[in-house]
Amino acid sequence: MEITEVRIFLKEGLNNKLRAYATITIDNAFVVRNIKVIEGKGGLFVAMPSRRMKDACPKCGHKNEVRSKFCNECGTNLPTRAAEPVTPEAQHDARQMEHKDIAHPITVQCREYIQKKVLEAYEAEKGKGKIGL
């Protein structure tokens, strides 16, 4: 597998941890969009595209995002899950459960390769903006 193209879309705003979106092309044949470049506590990392999980309303069956309080279709109070986690780690784990990856690497080597290529392209794109200042 070879990443043949990486496109970076920088995001504005210094208070946001999301720095950019990336689109990669694999072997000039397969595209993965909405890869996120995020500023974490340990530096930049890449998050694969994901979608928010949904639960059905017990009254009308409409699919609402996990942890919604009311149904977006009929307005019914939705049952709450267990009490909100109190520790930061538990809160992080609960947020992780709300999302499911759409596409993701299976091996560590593949994840490192994608991250390396995306972060290299991110740094290059970020550098282009500074030249014009």
QUINORTA-V188998 format. One record per pair of residues at least 12 apart in sequence whose ideal C-beta (glycine too) atoms are under 10 Angstrom apart, sorted by the first residue. I is the first residue (numbers start at 1). J is the second residue. D is the distance in Angstrom with one decimal. If there is no record, write none. Layout:
I_J_D ; I_J_D
This chain:
1_26_5.9 ; 1_27_6.4 ; 1_30_9.2 ; 1_105_9.6 ; 1_110_7.2 ; 1_113_7.9 ; 1_114_9.5 ; 2_25_9.6 ; 2_26_7.1 ; 2_27_5.7 ; 2_28_8.6 ; 2_113_9.2 ; 2_117_9.5 ; 3_24_5.3 ; 3_25_7.0 ; 3_26_5.9 ; 3_27_8.4 ; 3_32_9.5 ; 3_113_7.2 ; 3_114_6.9 ; 3_116_9.2 ; 3_117_4.7 ; 3_118_8.3 ; 3_121_9.2 ; 4_24_8.6 ; 4_25_5.1 ; 4_26_6.9 ; 4_27_6.2 ; 4_28_4.8 ; 4_29_8.5 ; 4_30_9.7 ; 4_117_9.9 ; 5_23_8.0 ; 5_24_7.0 ; 5_25_4.0 ; 5_26_8.9 ; 5_28_7.7 ; 5_31_8.6 ; 5_117_9.6 ; 5_121_9.1 ; 6_22_6.1 ; 6_23_7.4 ; 6_24_5.3 ; 6_25_7.7 ; 6_35_9.0 ; 6_114_9.2 ; 6_117_5.5 ; 6_118_5.9 ; 6_119_9.6 ; 6_120_7.8 ; 6_121_3.9 ; 6_122_8.5 ; 6_124_9.1 ; 6_125_9.1 ; 7_20_9.9 ; 7_21_8.8 ; 7_22_6.7 ; 7_23_4.5 ; 7_24_7.9 ; 7_25_8.3 ; 7_31_9.5 ; 7_33_9.1 ; 7_118_9.9 ; 7_121_7.6 ; 7_125_8.7 ; 8_20_5.2 ; 8_21_7.6 ; 8_22_5.4 ; 8_23_8.3 ; 8_35_9.7 ; 8_37_7.5 ; 8_118_7.7 ; 8_119_9.7 ; 8_120_9.9 ; 8_121_5.1 ; 8_122_5.3 ; 8_123_9.2 ; 8_124_7.8 ; 8_125_4.0 ; 8_126_8.1 ; 8_128_9.5 ; 9_21_4.5 ; 9_22_7.3 ; 9_23_7.7 ; 9_33_9.8 ; 9_34_9.7 ; 9_37_9.5 ; 9_122_10.0 ; 9_125_8.5 ; 10_37_8.8 ; 10_122_8.1 ; 10_125_6.2 ; 10_126_6.8 ; 10_128_9.4 ; 10_129_7.1 ; 11_36_9.2 ; 11_37_8.6 ; 14_39_9.9 ; 16_38_9.5 ; 16_39_8.6 ; 17_36_9.4 ; 17_37_9.8 ; 17_38_5.4 ; 17_39_4.9 ; 17_40_7.2 ; 17_41_9.8 ; 17_44_10.0 ; 18_36_5.9 ; 18_37_7.5 ; 18_38_5.9 ; 18_39_8.0 ; 18_47_8.9 ; 19_36_8.3 ; 19_37_4.6 ; 19_38_6.6 ; 19_39_5.6 ; 19_44_6.9 ; 19_119_10.0 ; 19_122_7.0 ; 19_126_8.2 ; 20_35_9.0 ; 20_36_7.6 ; 20_37_4.2 ; 20_38_9.0 ; 20_44_9.4 ; 20_46_9.9 ; 20_118_8.7 ; 20_119_9.8 ; 20_121_9.1 ; 20_122_5.5 ; 20_125_7.3 ; 20_126_8.1 ; 21_33_7.8 ; 21_34_5.9 ; 21_35_6.8 ; 21_36_6.1 ; 21_37_7.4 ; 21_49_9.2 ; 22_34_8.2 ; 22_35_4.3 ; 22_36_7.6 ; 22_37_6.2 ; 22_46_7.4 ; 22_49_9.8 ; 22_114_9.1 ; 22_117_8.9 ; 22_118_4.8 ; 22_119_9.1 ; 22_121_6.8 ; 22_122_7.0 ; 22_125_9.3 ; 23_35_7.1 ; 23_49_9.8 ; 23_118_9.6 ; 23_121_10.0 ; 24_46_9.8 ; 24_114_6.7 ; 24_117_7.0 ; 24_118_6.7 ; 24_121_8.7 ; 26_114_9.1 ; 30_103_9.5 ; 32_48_7.8 ; 32_49_6.7 ; 32_102_8.5 ; 32_103_5.3 ; 32_104_9.5 ; 32_114_8.5 ; 33_49_6.6 ; 33_102_9.3 ; 33_103_9.3 ; 34_47_9.4 ; 34_48_8.6 ; 34_49_4.0 ; 34_50_8.4 ; 34_51_9.7 ; 34_102_8.0 ; 34_103_9.3 ; 35_47_7.1 ; 35_48_6.1 ; 35_49_6.1 ; 35_103_8.8 ; 35_114_7.6 ; 35_115_9.4 ; 35_118_6.1 ; 36_48_8.0 ; 36_49_7.8 ; 36_50_8.9 ; 36_118_9.4 ; 37_115_9.3 ; 37_118_6.5 ; 37_119_7.0 ; 37_121_9.2 ; 37_122_5.1 ; 37_123_9.8 ; 37_125_9.7 ; 37_126_9.6 ; 43_119_9.3 ; 44_115_8.7 ; 44_118_9.2 ; 44_119_5.7 ; 44_122_7.2 ; 44_123_8.7 ; 45_111_10.0 ; 45_115_6.8 ; 45_118_9.6 ; 45_119_8.2 ; 46_105_9.8 ; 46_111_8.0 ; 46_112_9.8 ; 46_114_6.4 ; 46_115_4.4 ; 46_116_9.1 ; 46_117_9.2 ; 46_118_5.0 ; 46_119_6.8 ; 46_122_8.9 ; 47_99_9.3 ; 47_101_8.9 ; 47_104_9.5 ; 47_115_9.8 ; 48_99_10.0 ; 48_101_5.1 ; 48_102_7.3 ; 48_103_6.0 ; 48_104_4.4 ; 48_105_7.5 ; 48_111_8.6 ; 48_114_8.2 ; 49_99_9.8 ; 49_101_7.1 ; 49_102_4.6 ; 49_103_6.0 ; 49_104_8.5 ; 50_96_9.6 ; 50_98_9.2 ; 50_99_4.2 ; 50_100_6.0 ; 50_101_5.0 ; 50_102_6.0 ; 50_103_9.0 ; 50_104_8.5 ; 51_65_9.9 ; 51_98_9.8 ; 51_99_6.9 ; 51_100_6.1 ; 51_101_8.5 ; 51_102_6.0 ; 52_64_9.9 ; 52_65_5.0 ; 52_66_6.8 ; 52_67_9.4 ; 52_68_9.9 ; 52_98_5.8 ; 52_99_6.0 ; 52_100_8.2 ; 53_65_7.4 ; 53_66_4.7 ; 53_67_9.3 ; 53_97_7.3 ; 53_98_5.6 ; 53_99_6.7 ; 53_100_5.7 ; 54_66_6.6 ; 54_68_8.7 ; 54_98_9.7 ; 55_67_8.7 ; 55_68_7.8 ; 55_71_9.9 ; 55_78_7.4 ; 55_79_8.8 ; 55_81_9.1 ; 56_71_9.3 ; 56_78_9.6 ; 57_70_9.1 ; 57_71_4.0 ; 57_72_8.4 ; 57_73_6.5 ; 57_74_6.4 ; 57_75_9.5 ; 57_76_6.0 ; 57_77_9.9 ; 57_78_6.4 ; 57_79_9.6 ; 58_71_8.8 ; 58_76_7.5 ; 58_77_9.9 ; 58_78_7.7 ; 58_79_6.8 ; 59_71_6.8 ; 59_73_8.9 ; 59_74_5.6 ; 59_75_9.3 ; 59_76_4.5 ; 59_77_9.4 ; 59_78_9.1 ; 60_72_9.9 ; 60_73_5.2 ; 60_74_4.4 ; 60_75_9.5 ; 60_76_7.2 ; 61_73_8.4 ; 61_74_9.4 ; 62_74_6.8 ; 62_76_9.2 ; 64_76_9.8 ; 64_78_6.5 ; 65_98_7.4 ; 66_78_9.8 ; 66_81_8.1 ; 66_94_9.3 ; 66_95_9.9 ; 66_97_7.3 ; 66_98_4.8 ; 66_99_8.9 ; 67_80_8.2 ; 67_81_7.1 ; 67_84_9.1 ; 67_94_8.1 ; 67_95_9.1 ; 67_97_9.3 ; 67_98_6.5 ; 68_80_9.9 ; 81_94_8.5 ; 81_97_9.4 ; 82_94_9.2
